[in-house]
Amino acid sequence: MTEPRWLSDREQRAWRKLAALMSVLPAQLDAQLQRDAGLTMFGYWVLSMLSEAPDHELRMSHLAHQSNASPSRVSHVVARLEKQGYVRRRRAEDDARGSVAELTAEGLGKVVASAPGHVEQVRALLLDGLDADQIDALDDLCTAMLAQVDPGGTLSVAPPESG
């Protein structure tokens, strides 16, 4: 049996900082959205994906892909959002087995009203402490790390870059 490839001190420092960030950042973003909008981070993410989609609707399978989540997780969250009046589900017109999630007017209003507080929290927790070069470096690092965990490039990183 070969010896494990232990982390060097340098790698250990970087890993522990990333692990701490992965723990703290989602929790704080989720807390802000729940406090200010009554939404979970994932619920907000689903509403955002629908708000950016043509006609504010996506097949459930595509919504799962767009949100990098399992179909069952998306189905559970969409059911909750549907009870709140933010989303409506219907059968796909071209495939009776498929379902489409559609953002309601109330759902669009909710995501539009929630976005300013969310983006302010993202800025406060992550971006405001970085200069333009560091933001570019963060983008490059995330691209490289996503390529490691998703070599086929199937994860969605929507929305696409604008101009």
N, C-alpha and C positions, 0 to 999 in steps of 0.2 A: 504494500500500500504506500502511495506517495504522500509525502508531507503536504499538508494544506498550504496554500499560498497566502500566508498571513499578511495582514496589512502592515505596511511600514508606518512609522510614527506620522509621517506627512499624510498618508492615505487615511489613517485612523482619525486624524484631526478633521480632515475634509468630510469624511463619512459621518462622523458624529454631528458636525454642524448641519449637514444636509438632513440627517435623520431628525434633528431637533426642529429644523424648519418645516419638514414634512409633517411633524406632529403639531406644532404651534399654529402655523399659518392657516390650514383648513379649519381648525377649531375656532380661531378668531374670526375668520370670514363667515363661518356658519353662525356664530353667536351674534354678529352684527345683523345678518339677514333675518335671523329669527326674532331678534329684539325689535328691529325697525320695520320689518315687512311681514313677519309671520311666515316666512319661508325658510326651508333648509337650503343650504348651498346647492345641493343637487336639484332640488325643486326649481330654484332660480335658474340653474344651468339649463334644465329642460325647457323652461319658459323662454329663455334666451335663444335656444336653438330654434324653437318654433317661431319666435318673432323675426328671426333672420331668414327663415325659409320662404320660398315663393308661396303666396297665398296663405302664409302662416300655418302651413300644415306639412306633416311628414308621415310617411309610413312608419309604423311602430318599429319595424326592423331597422329602418334607416335612422330613426331617432336614437335607438340603442347604439348604433355605430357612431353617430355624430357625438353622442355624449360619453363614449368610451365606457359603456356599462352593459351589463347582461340584459337580455330581453326581460327577464323576470323582475329585475330591479326597476327598469323603466316602466314596466306595466304597473308595478306597485305604486310608484310615484305618480304616474299619470292618473291612476284611479283616485289617489288622494287629491290631486289638482282638479280632477273632474268633480269631485264632491264639493270643492270650494268654488266651482263655477268658472275656473280659469281655462279649462281644456274640455273639449268634447271629443269623444271617440266614435268612429263609424267604420263600417266595413269598406274596404277598398273597392272602388268601382270596377277595376280591371281584374280583381282576384278576390273571390268571396272568402278565401281563407285569411287574407291579410286585413289588418286594421290600420286606420289612419288616425293620428292625433291632430286635432285642429285647435289652435289658440282662439279663444273667444275674445270678444271686445273687452270684457272684464279682465281677461288674462293679459291682453296686450297692455291695458291700462296699469295692471299690477307690475309687469316687468318694466314698463317705462317709469313708473313712480319709484320702483326699487333700485333702478340702475344708478342714479346719482350717489346714493349712500354706499352702494357696493363699490363703485369705482373709487370713491373717496377712501374707503377702507383699503382697497388694493394699493392705492397710492401711498397711504400713510404707513402701511405695514411692509411694503416691498419697494416701490419705485421711487418715492421721494428721497430715499437715502442713497440713491445711485445717480451717477452722472451719465451722460449719453453713451460714453464708451463702455461703462459698466453694464448698461442696459443691453447694448449690442453684445457684450461678452456673455451676459446671462442668456440671451437668445441663442448664441452659438453653443453654450454649454447644454442648454435644454435640448437643442437639436441633436447634439452628439449623444446625450443620455437617452433620448427617445429612440434613436437608431439602435442603441444597445438593447433596450427592452422590447422593441418592436422592429426587428430587422426587415420585416416585409412592408413596413410603412403603412400599416392598416389603421393605426390610431388616428383619430381626428384631432386636429389642432385648430379648428374653426374659431373665429372667422378668418378668412384669408387676408393676406396683406392688401392694403389699399395703396394704389399708385405709388 
